[in-house]
Amino acid sequence: EDQIKLCQETIEWATSEKRNFLRLKVETNLASLYLDTKRYAEALKLLARLLKEVKKIDDKNQLLEIQLLESRVQHQLRNKPKAKAALTAARTSANAIYCHPLILAQ
């Protein structure tokens, strides 16, 4: 709970200071926290918005991270087709960049 509040405060600060990359990274962490606390609807809503924004700025590493997180959320919701689609999108993104072995393991 405290981590979620801290992330939300950091997002507000980053928005006011116009630090978009930091905001996107913290929002990704917030979605991960939502997944850990079983707040799947909030996580999906946040991830959908993040996907649009990150595709616009063409940050492939961040996009890969978001797609993997989306796949995990969909898997927890037992939505296998969407989880598989997110994994396929992540694999496509991963082919375009160098991936750290820890990301490959996910």
Protein Blocks (a to p, Z undefined) as FASTA:
>chain_A
ZZmmmmmmmmmmmmmnopaklmmmmmmmmmmmmmmnopaklmmmmmmmmmmmmmmnopak
lmmmmmmmmmmmmmmnopaklmmmmmmmmmmmmmmpccdfklmmZZ
